[in-house]
């Protein structure tokens, strides 16, 4: 695992390739926000969608870190792709559960 912040040189080292799916989820949510504002959809619904998206993307990363890396359970691996990020971002936690069920079926 790369060191993101070192005390010696006080610089932040981030590899953008590791965060592309998360950036994609944020971009999709930003586009949805703009569309909702244009069509006048309720802001409360938008906040709920945003919270679900953040929790869903975090759950994808959490599943990858906890179950595959630390617990050595590769059958819980959900690949973080554009499609999986979109499903987790739009559907939130139920989307992550759906992806997990689909992973077992397929």
Secondary structure, 3 states (H helix, E strand, C coil): CCCCECCCCCCECCCHHHHHHHHHHHHHHHHHHHHHHHHCCCHHHHHHHHHHHHHHHHHHHHHHHHHHHHCCCHHHCCCCCHHHHHHHHHHCHHHHHHHHHHHHHC
